[in-house]
Amino acid sequence: MAMASRDDPLINAFASELKGRRQAIGISQEELAHRAQVNRTYVAKLELGQNQPTLTTLSRLAAGLSMGLVELIEGTLKRRPKETTRQP
């Protein structure tokens, strides 16, 4: 359970995806935490982009949201801002 950088676009995209999916199915942070077998404050920190989950936790969160891990990751990647390429 590593600390995340608040300015990391991928972490922010995951935070937004997690919160959006949770709200879309109408469950509380507490309910998601129960389903994913994690602490509610950890879910809150994930949704704020303050922490980043392990692969095991990602899998548990996806299951708690009644979705597949790939679907959760794909949703995150869609929310991530497009990276600009620098010209030499």
N, C-alpha and C positions, 0 to 999 in steps of 0.2 A: 504494500500500500504506500507507494511513493508519493511524495508531495509533487504537485504539478505547478507549472509556471502559468500564472493567470493570463499571460499574453501569448500562449501557445494556441494557434488556430485550431489544431486538431483536438486538443483538450476542450476548448470552448465549444467546438462542434459536437463532441461527444456529450458534454454537459447539456447542451440544448436538445440534442436528440433524446437523451434519457428522460429529461423532464417532459418534453413534448409527447413522447410515447406513453409515459406514465399518466399524464393528464388526459390523453386521448382515450385511455381505457377506464378513466375515472377512479383511479385508486390513489390513496395517500402515500406519502413517503414511508410512513410506518408500515402500511400494507406491503409495499414493494420490498422493504427491508425484511419483513417476515417471510415473504415468498422466496427471497433470494438468500435467506439465512445470513444477513449482514446487519450491522447496527444502523438504526435510523439516522443518526448523525453522520454516518459515513455516506449514506445516500444523499443527504443534504449537501455535504462537501463535494460529492461528485457532480451534483447538479449546479453547483456554483463554480466548478472548474478548479477547486482547491486541491483535489486529489485525483489520481488516476488509478484505475483498477488493474488488478492482475488479470491474466487470461482466464483463470478459474472464476474470478468474480464477474468478469464480463459474461461468461457462460451462465452463471447463476442469475445475473440481472436479466439476461435475455429470456431465460426460462420463467422468471418472475413476471415478465411482461407478456408471457405466452407467445413468444416469437423465437425464431432461430438466431443463433449467434451471427451468422452471415448477414441476416437481414438487419440486425442492430448495427453492425459495422458498415454495411452499405449505406444505411441511413445517415450515419455519422459522416461518411465520406462525401455524401451529397450536400451536407450542410457546411463542409469545410470550404473556406474561400479559395478560389482558384489562385494558384501560385503564379506569379509573373516570372517569366524567364528574362534574365539579364543578357543583353547583347554585349559581346566583348569589345 
